[in-house]
Amino acid sequence: PPPPSLQANTGALQLPVQEEAELSFSPVCLHGKGLTHVSEYFSQSAQRLSFYSWYGNAKLFRFSVPEDTVLLRWLLQASRGSGPECSRTQVTLHFRYGAPPVINPLGTQFPANMSLPGSYSQTLPLGAAPQNTTFVNLTSPAAGDWFIAAHLPEATGKIEVKGFTTPCAYMLQVDMFVLRVLEVSVLEPDVPTWQTISRPAWPLHTKIFVPGYSTALTLELRNCTANISVACALRITLGSATLPRSFQKVLNCTGEAPCHLLLASPPWEKWLRVTVESLSGPSARLSFQMMASFTACKPEGGSTFLAFYKSLNRSQVAPLPGGSPNATWQADVDAPALGSSCLHSQPVVREDLDVMWMVFRVLGESSVPVWPQLPTLLLFNLNSGVGSGGTLVLSLQLNRVSQWEPARPLGRVLGAPRLGHRPPVKAQRPPLCHPCRQPPPLGRPPSCSPA
């Protein structure tokens, strides 16, 4: 998909440094009836920067983007003192949605098998001019927490005696402007609705709630007509923009034929934004029918509360996994007993040990059953401020499996775990696979032949 509409504009505008945090709210009605926007302004106190020698030198800003925001603009103001002790330098900023960015100014070597999330970076040079003002614009941003980490270049390591020299003051001020639309319509699954776009400057903003265990979302547009003799042309954008990567789906539709947009693995239990724009000219008025439908993959039915309570007690006294690698564990439930379910959900309980540390325990036994016919799903609840910005350590060990068909040699068995914030469940049940006879080549994922 194309990258989000992102641009950085550097100008000569000089604004005073904001010393106190404030919030101003001003509603603005744009383009007449049916399209009302509200502008909001968020400001945080200026932070003093220092040259980087450890992570404590970085300054972190956190902004909460409201729902239904269509335009986000950050105002970045960097400044330095005017004394002889102040040298030319630059301020580096890292933007990330959902959690603080992972930065590595010193080029530190991270441990093996560690997945490092990326971030969008922006540099503000402080040259001859003592101030630098930059705007960063982002259309259709994701709602929620956005983090900005800022720091100066690596420290030189010179030893300075306090009292003989005056350190230079490098300051950074970050403000946020948002423009959000009011009265966003809500799409109901499997219910076709008629929509109208009066002018190209008035795009359609709507949203739909994604239920849990959804594997795919299909959005259909059909019966598009125009009030003048022009082709009916539309652009559909599904999802919101995040940095550094965007998971938006964009599709151009032309004519009256039905147009389908498929989004695999949509985010569970979240609102998903849908934007439809007109490409038929300035005077065209378009009418069309829109419908959304979900494909679900639900686990087997839940047990009683008594069985859940017993499994909770067993998990508290069960030994930690990672014992003998040759141990064989027989599941209490065979794969055929799961019936028509397309996945097995293993309950996981979260235990907060203190404000900075938590552990996850699998309910029941210490091992997790995995079958070739269907995936096993473990959900880790990280939807809290404690889980934001931390490090998730996951240890997996594949033990010997129970062999259902004695006549077939077991050979080498490989597991294929998938870890991510997006649901790993596929829209279709994976094919039944023979045990893999050979390990995969280096750098390639495990594969097997359909049975």
Salt bridges, closest charged atoms under 4 A:
GLU40 OE2 - ARG180 NE 2.76
ASP68 OD1 - LYS207 NZ 3.53
ASP145 OD1 - ARG62 NH2 3.17
GLU220 OE2 - ARG222 NH1 3.48
GLU220 OE2 - HIS260 NE2 3.66
GLU277 OE2 - ARG235 NH1 3.90
GLU300 OE2 - HIS344 ND1 2.89
GLU351 OE1 - ARG361 NE 3.40
ASP352 OD1 - ARG350 NE 2.88
GLU365 OE2 - ARG314 NE 3.77
GLU405 OE1 - ARG408 NH2 3.35
